[in-house]
Amino acid sequence: MNPEQSINRSPIWQRRLHAYHSRLERVRGPVLEGKLTRMVGLTLEAVGCRAAIGDQCDIVNAGGQRVEAEVVGFAGESLYLMPTGDIRGLEQDARVVPTGKAVEAVVGDHLLGRVIDGAGRPLDGKGPIHADQRRSLSGQSFNPLARTPIREPLDVGVRAINALLSVGRGQRLGLFAGSGVGKSVLLGMMTRYTNADITVVGLIGERGREVKEFVENILGEEGLARAVVVAVPADNPPLRRMHGAMLATSIAEHFRDQGKQVLLLMDSLTRFAQAQREIALAIHEPPATKGYPPSVFAKLPQLVERAGNGDKGGGSITAFYTVLAEGDDQNDPIADAARAILDGHVVLSRRLAESGHYPAIDIEASISRAMSDITSKEHQDAARGFKQLYSLYRRNQDLINVGAYERGSDERIDAAIEAIPALEAFLRQDMNTPVSLQQSLSDLMTLFPPPPERGGKA
């Protein structure tokens, strides 16, 4: 007989006593309030109270002003907090009231068609969001053996990616570029043309004007109807920017768990890392690599690993993260760390962008690690032949341009010179013209047809 059956057969007074004990276990103890003793930059220091890392606290002035903050560290008797809102007007010795709760993500179908901030509050003026479901903002660990392998190709509507850097459903790719070379435009093309049930867009730490442009010009009414946009511009506190990236991922996880095919677009992963750097340095974590503390490189995989396929029969999250290569340095610490944890990367070239070549995808420097698992051998051979011929021309381009190369010296270079106009035309695409996966493969096979099968006896 289990304990529950034993209780049900007990006298009524014993059952009532058990109910009272159960209620007492759920009652919170007295809240021990502290006070604000120090503020440097955005770091708040409080004494006199206890709270766990990640817990929320309310900081209350004598005049009733209330600021939300989160515990990000402690030392001795002091708690280090980071605000998620405006801190103007806070006074010394303000009350610090632990809530005993961690920040949660608001999820649900009510979010479709809405634009929200990093706290889940609406920004679009369409009224309150009546979402009654919540889940952890930091997600839950996922057994890697329970993930469905990447086996199904995904049509992103961009010919160069479909044909030469094929993307699988559930894959996680990075768009690596310096500023102003068209990564947001390429992201917008994939937003409009990728076949997905739900699109979740995280605009993290970017310019505020881009939010309205992205929603109206890139998504449009039709695209927004099946999308959720989480917008946390650069003027938000660093903790709110981090929450925005985590919230977008939590929303994508919710729809994936419902069996939906989700496209997650995050612009940008670099701003997420920079927000964590601001927090870590503010609480005196020592910098390690070019000013980035070790915790930054721990947070990146924690965020990225939440995307991908679910278990068998479940949905998937195909994720694209933009990575800002500062100074066009592809060995920037964040770019280097992102390459190691993503399933491929698409590199955009400033040289191509300045020559009017769009999308400015550097095929030589880009790779899709899942391509061999989702494409046929004929497709792989044609893509390899394209890259080899294109790369051969680029390596000898300077000699060709100055007239130092003589036709007939190398038949492979001669073939590359003949083919380069067609190869460059293949890589170019108008931003308003989608090219399907089937058409992309057909165009590639036209340039590099498979060799005829040999018949008969040797």
Secondary structure as the mmCIF struct_conf table of DSSP 4:
data_model
#
loop_
_struct_conf.conf_type_id
_struct_conf.id
_struct_conf.beg_label_comp_id
_struct_conf.beg_label_asym_id
_struct_conf.beg_label_seq_id
_struct_conf.end_label_comp_id
_struct_conf.end_label_asym_id
_struct_conf.end_label_seq_id
HELX_RH_AL_P HELX_RH_AL_P1 PRO A 3 ASN A 8
TURN_TY1_P TURN_TY1_P1 ARG A 9 ARG A 9
BEND BEND1 SER A 10 SER A 10
HELX_RH_AL_P HELX_RH_AL_P2 ILE A 12 ARG A 26
BEND BEND2 VAL A 27 VAL A 27
STRN STRN1 GLY A 34 VAL A 40
TURN_TY1_P TURN_TY1_P2 GLY A 41 LEU A 42
STRN STRN2 THR A 43 VAL A 47
BEND BEND3 GLY A 48 GLY A 48
TURN_TY1_P TURN_TY1_P3 ILE A 53 GLY A 54
STRN STRN3 ASP A 55 VAL A 60
TURN_TY1_P TURN_TY1_P4 ALA A 62 GLY A 63
STRN STRN4 ARG A 66 ALA A 75
TURN_TY1_P TURN_TY1_P5 GLY A 76 GLU A 77
STRN STRN5 SER A 78 PRO A 83
BEND BEND4 THR A 84 GLY A 85
TURN_TY1_P TURN_TY1_P6 ARG A 88 GLY A 89
TURN_TY1_P TURN_TY1_P7 GLN A 92 ASP A 93
STRN STRN6 ARG A 95 ALA A 102
STRN STRN7 GLU A 104 VAL A 107
BEND BEND5 GLY A 108 GLY A 108
HELX_RH_3T_P HELX_RH_3T_P1 ASP A 109 LEU A 111
TURN_TY1_P TURN_TY1_P8 LEU A 112 GLY A 113
STRN STRN8 ARG A 114 ILE A 116
TURN_TY1_P TURN_TY1_P9 GLY A 118 ALA A 119
BEND BEND6 GLY A 120 GLY A 120
STRN STRN9 PRO A 122 PRO A 122
BEND BEND7 ASP A 124 LYS A 126
STRN STRN10 GLN A 133 SER A 136
TURN_TY1_P TURN_TY1_P10 LEU A 137 SER A 138
HELX_RH_3T_P HELX_RH_3T_P2 PRO A 144 ALA A 146
BEND BEND8 ARG A 147 ARG A 147
HELX_LH_PP_P HELX_LH_PP_P1 THR A 148 PRO A 149
BEND BEND9 GLU A 152 GLU A 152
STRN STRN11 PRO A 153 LEU A 154
BEND BEND10 GLY A 157 GLY A 157
HELX_RH_AL_P HELX_RH_AL_P3 ARG A 159 LEU A 164
BEND BEND11 LEU A 165 LEU A 165
STRN STRN12 VAL A 167 GLY A 168
TURN_TY1_P TURN_TY1_P11 ARG A 169 GLY A 170
STRN STRN13 ARG A 172 ALA A 177
TURN_TY1_P TURN_TY1_P12 SER A 179 GLY A 180
BEND BEND12 VAL A 181 GLY A 182
HELX_RH_AL_P HELX_RH_AL_P4 LYS A 183 TYR A 193
BEND BEND13 THR A 194 THR A 194
BEND BEND14 ASP A 197 ASP A 197
STRN STRN14 ILE A 198 ILE A 204
BEND BEND15 GLY A 205 GLU A 206
TURN_TY1_P TURN_TY1_P13 GLY A 208 GLY A 208
HELX_RH_AL_P HELX_RH_AL_P5 ARG A 209 GLU A 213
HELX_RH_PI_P HELX_RH_PI_P1 PHE A 214 LEU A 219
HELX_RH_AL_P HELX_RH_AL_P6 GLY A 220 ALA A 225
TURN_TY1_P TURN_TY1_P14 ARG A 226 ARG A 226
STRN STRN15 ALA A 227 VAL A 232
TURN_TY1_P TURN_TY1_P15 ALA A 234 ASP A 235
BEND BEND16 ASN A 236 ASN A 236
HELX_RH_AL_P HELX_RH_AL_P7 PRO A 238 ASP A 257
TURN_TY1_P TURN_TY1_P16 GLN A 258 GLY A 259
STRN STRN16 GLN A 261 ASP A 267
HELX_RH_AL_P HELX_RH_AL_P8 LEU A 269 ALA A 282
TURN_TY1_P TURN_TY1_P17 ILE A 283 HIS A 284
HELX_LH_PP_P HELX_LH_PP_P2 GLU A 285 PRO A 287
STRN STRN17 THR A 289 THR A 289
TURN_TY1_P TURN_TY1_P18 LYS A 290 GLY A 291
STRN STRN18 TYR A 292 TYR A 292
HELX_RH_AL_P HELX_RH_AL_P9 PRO A 294 VAL A 304
TURN_TY1_P TURN_TY1_P19 GLU A 305 ARG A 306
STRN STRN19 GLY A 308 ASN A 309
BEND BEND17 ASP A 311 ASP A 311
TURN_TY1_P TURN_TY1_P20 LYS A 312 GLY A 313
STRN STRN20 SER A 316 LEU A 324
HELX_RH_3T_P HELX_RH_3T_P3 GLU A 326 ASP A 328
TURN_TY1_P TURN_TY1_P21 GLN A 330 ASN A 331
HELX_RH_AL_P HELX_RH_AL_P10 PRO A 333 ILE A 341
BEND BEND18 LEU A 342 ASP A 343
STRN STRN21 GLY A 344 VAL A 347
STRN STRN22 LEU A 348 LEU A 348
HELX_LH_PP_P HELX_LH_PP_P3 SER A 349 SER A 349
HELX_RH_AL_P HELX_RH_AL_P11 ARG A 350 GLU A 354
TURN_TY1_P TURN_TY1_P22 SER A 355 GLY A 356
BEND BEND19 TYR A 358 PRO A 359
STRN STRN23 ILE A 361 ILE A 361
HELX_RH_3T_P HELX_RH_3T_P4 ILE A 363 ALA A 365
STRN STRN24 ILE A 367 SER A 368
TURN_TY1_P TURN_TY1_P23 ARG A 369 ALA A 370
HELX_RH_AL_P HELX_RH_AL_P12 MET A 371 ILE A 374
BEND BEND20 THR A 375 THR A 375
HELX_RH_AL_P HELX_RH_AL_P13 LYS A 377 ARG A 395
TURN_TY1_P TURN_TY1_P24 ASN A 396 ASN A 396
HELX_RH_AL_P HELX_RH_AL_P14 GLN A 397 ASN A 401
TURN_TY1_P TURN_TY1_P25 VAL A 402 GLY A 403
BEND BEND21 TYR A 405 TYR A 405
HELX_LH_PP_P HELX_LH_PP_P4 GLU A 406 GLU A 406
TURN_TY1_P TURN_TY1_P26 ARG A 407 GLY A 408
BEND BEND22 SER A 409 SER A 409
HELX_RH_AL_P HELX_RH_AL_P15 GLU A 411 LEU A 427
TURN_TY1_P TURN_TY1_P27 MET A 431 ASN A 432
HELX_RH_AL_P HELX_RH_AL_P16 LEU A 437 LEU A 447
BEND BEND23 PHE A 448 PHE A 448
HELX_LH_PP_P HELX_LH_PP_P5 PRO A 449 ARG A 454
BEND BEND24 GLY A 456 GLY A 456
#
